[in-house]
Amino acid sequence: MSVPAAPPGQPRKAATAAWIGSALEYYDFFIYGSAAALIFPTVFFDESDPATATLLSLATFGVAYAARPVGALFLGHFGDRLGRKKIMVFTLILMGVSTFLIGCLPTRDQVGTLAPVLLVLCRVLQGISAAGEQASANSMTLEHAPADRRGFFTSFTLSGTQGGQLLATLVFIPIAALPEDQLLSWGWRVPFWMSIAVAVVGYVIRRTLEETPAFTQQTESEGVAKLPLVVLLREHWADVLRVIAGALVASVSTIFTVWALAYGTSESVGLSRSSMLWVGALANLVALAAIPLWATLSDRIGRRPVFLIGAAGSAVMMFVYLWAISTGAYPLVLILGIVTFGVVYSAANGIWPSFYGEMFSTRVRLSGMAIGTQIGFAIAGFAVTFAAQIAGPDGDDWFAVALFTTALCVPPVLAVLTARETHRIPTELLGTRAPREKNDRERVAA
């Protein structure tokens, strides 16, 4: 039975809601990354030991990624049982509240070790929210999209994350330029306080969305799975492993966004905070254009070749980018940062929503995407912490960090090489054996 077409305008509305919601959500998520690299070592940890304080601060960045798989289990379960829309609204509100609370936290000087404990708790809530946001938004847009444009429409979720990261960076540029005493007392709190708008704006945007035709038909014809996780592991365990492996490519983003920022502004390199933040801002601006272009290309030639360009290309370009930072030559850093993150990495980043989502059937799509991606993202999140250790006591061994990042790009390459191509499979047949069996019969007949 074919899935009925979405009502006129609904695919575009779903993509817009995914873009704006993801932008607001990941604005919150990425301002934490900037603060963890530039502010939190001084505010929440023992500044008498800067190296350890930086390491602990970057570890709190990874805590949210550790919380993501737990959040994915619960939010994936309810998303496949209750629908995509409810989870999309819930995750935005949770992210907005938890991020606002970070801006209200007392510092280490005020309450001692309780300060970093409260910071970690809020970071865990951020991670749980992020676990359900992308999977629900991707499922919503994929199931609303025309079958021949699923790559393009699902890419709006990732364009939104880049927009959120760009907004977070732009907000932090004037904040980072404040005098040191103002920056460490109240300045760093402002971007976190601004996030309360996420809860309000997110509700207004997403409350009028209709549930997807695929999920509605699934509910009315076969009913929802009582235990989506059981169905997922029974019928799609190999695809879950592929998604976990593929999601490790996100380590390129975390190393670029957090570790490279800390390295570039360290004493060994000496670039200013503002100049390094501008690298991220301009790279994300280019990514906003590159992501839908890569996604459109994948609708024509397939998901696998485009994702492969992003994963393998990022492994090479991270060597070049980190080397550029080590030279301290800012024009070189700026150009290579834009090419690495804005262009090459966008090939994989813009394609994975359709590439992963098309591996699963409607019954378990949200669970499959949430659990698979969040386990992979958890590893990628702590890549920053490992990078800080690998970089040595002075934090300047960029070659070791580049080699480490390259190693994390190998599993994504293997995942794409073992996956089937899905860009021409009808939406109602995604995640089934029917397309493969049909192709087998056609080859035999030939």
N, C-alpha and C positions, 0 to 999 in steps of 0.2 A: 504494500500500500504506500503510495507516494505521499510525501508531506505536503499539505496545502501551502500555497504561497502566503507569505506574510502580508498583512494589510498594507495598502499603499503608504509609503513614507515611513513605515515602521522600521525597516532595516537601517535607514539613515538615522532615525531617532534613537535606535538602540546603539548604533555606533557613536553618535554624539554623546549619549549618556555615559557610555563606557569611557570615551575620551576625557570628558570633563571630570567624571568621578575618579578615574585613575590619576588624572593630573592632580586633583586635590588630595587624594590619598597618598600619592608618592611625593608630593610636596612635603607632607608631614614626615614621611619615611626618610627622605634624603636630607632634610635640614638636620636630622639627627646625625647623619654621616659627617656633614661639615662640622658640626659642633664637636663630635667625638674626636675629630682630627685636630681641631684648632682651639677649642675652649675647655672641654670637660677634663682633660688631664690636670688643668690648674684648679678648676672649680670643685671637682668631686673627688680628686685623688691627691695623694701626698706629693706636693710639688718639690719636695727636697730630693726626690729621685725621679727626674723627668723621664728617663727611659722606661722605668717600670710604670709610671703614671700613664704614659702614652700607650703602653702595651695593654694595661688594664682598661683604659678607655676604649681602645679598639676592640677589646674582647666584649664589651657591653654592646657594641654595634652588632657583633655576631650572635648575641643572646637571642635577638628577635628571630634570627634564622633558625636557631635551635627550637624555638617555640612554634615555628611554622608547621612542621609535620603534625604536631598535636592538634593545632587549629584546623589543619587540613582534614584530619580524620572526622572531626565533629561537623565542620562546616560543609565538607563534601557530602557527608551522610545526609544532612538536612537539606542541602541544595538539590540532591537527586530525589528527595522525597517531597519537599514542600515547594520547590521551584527556584528558579534563578533570581527572580526579582527580590524576594524577601532577604536573601543573603546579601545581595548588592546594597540594599539599604542598611542592613545591620552593620556590615563591615565599615561603611563610611562613618557612621555615628561612633562606633567604637574607636576608630583611628582618631577622629577629631577630639574626642574627650581625653583619650590617653595622652595625646600630644600636648594638649592644653595643660594638662596636669604636670608634664615635665617642666614647662615654663614656670610653674608655681613652686617647684621643689626647693627646699632649703639647701644650702651648700655644706661642704665638709667643715668649714670653719664654724658654721652655726650649730650643726647637730652631730658632727663626727661621722663615724662609719655608717650611721643610719642613712645618710645622704646617698651614697652609691647603691645601697640596698633598695631604696625607693626608686632610684633611677632604673635599676634592673627590672623591677616590677612593672613600671610603666612601659619599658621597652618590650617586655613579654607580651603585654596587651597589644602593642603595635604589631608584633609579629603574628599574633593570632588573627588580627584584622587583615593583614596583608595576605595571609594564607588563603582566605576565601575571596578576596577582592578580584584578583586577576582571573581565577578559575571561573567565577560566576559571571564576570563581565565577558570573558572570552566565549563561554558557553552561550550566553545571551546573544552576542553578535553573530556567532557562527550559525546558530539555529534560526536566526532571522534573515541571514544573508541569502541572496541568490546563489545557487550551487556553483556557478562559474565565476563568482567573485568573493568567495569565502575568504581567500587570502587578504584581499584588499580591506574588506569590512572588519575582519578580526584584528588587523594591524592597528586600528584606531586605539585599541586598549594600550598597546605598547607606545604609540605616539603620545598617548596621554601620560604614560609614565615618564617619557622624555620631557614632556611639557612641564610636569611636576618637578622634575629634577632641575630643569632650566629655571623655573620660578624660584625654587629653593636657593639655587646658586645666586641668582640676581638679588634676592633679598639679603643674602649673607654678605654680598660685596660691600654695601655701605655700612653694614653692621661691623664687619671686620676692620673697617677703616676708622672706627671710633677710637678715642684715646683708651689706653689699656685699662684704666680704672673704671671707666664707664662701660666698656665692653664686658668686663668680668663681673660687674655688679648688676646691671640691669639690661644692657644692650643685647646679650645673647638670648634673653628671655622673649623678646618681642616676636621673632618669627614663630615661636611655639604658641604664644598667645593668639596670634592671628589665625591659628588653625581651628579655633572654635567655629569659624565660618563654615568649615567642612561639614559639620553636622547639619547645619541649616540648609546650605546650598545643595548638599547631597540629597537630602530628603525632597526638596522642591523638584530637583531634576528627575529623580528616579521613581517618584510615586505614581506617575502617570504612564509608565511603561507597561505594555501588555506582556503576558507570559509568552514564551516562544511557541510557534505552531508545532514544532517537533515534540516539545515536552507535553503540550496539551494533548496531542494525539496519542502519545505514549500513555498518558494517564487514563484517557478514555477507552483505549483499545485493550491494552495489556495490563494496565495498572503500574504503579511504581514498585521498584524492588524494596522489600521489607528491610533487607540488609544489603545495601549497595556494595559494601566492602567485600562481602562474600562472593557476589556475582563478579565483581571486578577481578579479584584474585583467581577465581576459577576460569574466567573466560579471557582475561586480558593481562595476565601476569607478565608475559614477555614485553608487552607494550609499556607497562608500568616501569619495567627495568630500563627500557629505551628512553623513556621520558626522564627518569632519574639521571641517566648518563648524559642525556642531551642538556639537561638543566645546569650541568656543571659549567657550561659556557658562560654563565652569569658571573663566574669568578673574574672574567675580564672586566666586567662593570665594577665590581667591588674593589679590585686592585686599582683600577683607573681612578675611581671616584674618591677613595679613602686613602689607600696607602701611598699612591703617587702624589696626592695632595700633601700628605704629611712629609714625604721625602723631599718634594720640591721646595717646601718652606723651611726645611731643616737647616741647621748651621752649615752642613757640608755642601749644600747647593746654594742656599741664600736667596731664592726667589721670594718675592713678597706674597702675602696671602691673596691680595686682590688680583695680582697677575695670574696666579694659578687658578683662582676661581673663575677668571675670564676664560681660561682654556676650556674648563668644563662647560661654561655657559655657551660658548660658541660651538663647541662640539655637539651639544644637545640641540642647538638651533639647527645645525645641519642635519642632525638625525631626524628632526621633525619632517624634513622633506625627503630624506633618504628612505625611511621606513615604508611609507606607502608605495614608493617606487619599486623597492625590492619586492614588496608584497604583490604588487600588480604583475611583476615579472614572474613570480611563482605561480600565479593563476594561468600563465601561458606556457611555461616550460616545466613546472613542477616544483614541489617544496624541497625535494632532496638536493638538487644542484645549488639552489640559492643558499640553503642552510649550510651546506658544505663550504661555500665561499666564505661565509661569515665565520665559521668555527676555525677552519684551517688558516684563513687570512689573519684572524685576530691573534693566533699563536705566533705568527711571524711579526706582526706589527707591534706587539707589546715589547719585543726586544728593541725595536727601533725607537719606540716612544720613550722607554725608560732610559735608554742610552742618551737620547736627546736631553732629558732632564739632567743627567749626570754632567753634561757639558755646561749647563747653566746658560746656554744660548736661548733666550726667550723666544725669538722669532721661529727658531727650529722647533721648540717645544710646542708652540701654538699650532703650527702647520701640521706637525705629525700627530698631535693630540686630536685635531679635527679629523684627519684621515683615519686614524685608528678607531676612534670611538664613534665619530659622526657618520662615517661612510662604511668601513669594513665590518665593524661589529654589528651595525644596523641590519646587515643581511641576515644574520642569525636571529637577532633580537626581534625583528619585525615579522619573521616567518614562523617562529615557534608557536604562537597561538593557534594558527590553522594546522601546522604540522603535527602538534601534539593532539589537538582536539579531534582531528579527523581519524585518529587511531581508535577512538572509543565509540560505542553505541550511545544513544540518547539516555538509556537507563543508568549508565554509570559515567557519563562524560565528565560531569563536574567533579566527582570523586577521583576519577582517574587523573585528570589534570591537576587537581589540588594536591593529592598525595604524591604523585610523581614529581611534580615541579618543586614542591616544598622540601622534599628530602634532598633533592639536588641543590636547591637554593641554600639549604642549611649548611651544606658542605662549602658552598661558594661564599657564604657569609663569613665563615670562620677562616676563609682563605686570607683575609686581611690580618688576622691574628698570627697565623703561621708565617705570613710574609714578614711581619714585624720581627719575628724570631729569626727567620732565615737571613734577614738583612744584616745580622750581626750586631754586636754591642753598640756600634756607632750608627746603625741603621742606614748604611750607604752601599750595601752590596746589591746593587740593582740587577746585576747579571743573574744572581741566584734567584731573585724574585721573578725575573723574566722566564727563567728556565722552569720554575715552579708553575707559573701561569700556563706555559706551553704544555706541561704535563697534564694539567687539568682540562686542556682542550682536546686531548686524545680521546677520552670516552665519548664526547659529543660526535666526533668524526666517525667512530665505530658505530654509534647509534644510528646515524643517518645512513651509513652504508648497509646496515642490516634491515632498515625499515622499508616498507612498501610505499610506492607512490600513490597518493590519494587525491590529487587535485581534480581528477575527472570523475571521481566516484559520486553518484547521487547522494544527497544528504541522508535519505532514509536507509541507505545501504552501508553507511560508514560504520566501522567496527564489526562488520559481519564477515563471514567467509564467502558470501555469495560472489563478490567481485572477483576474488582470486580463483574460485572454482570456474567461473565463467571464462576467465582468461585461459585457464588450463584447457577447457573444452575447445576453445577457439584455436589454440596452438595444436591440439591433437587433430582437429579437422583440417587444418592447413597442411 
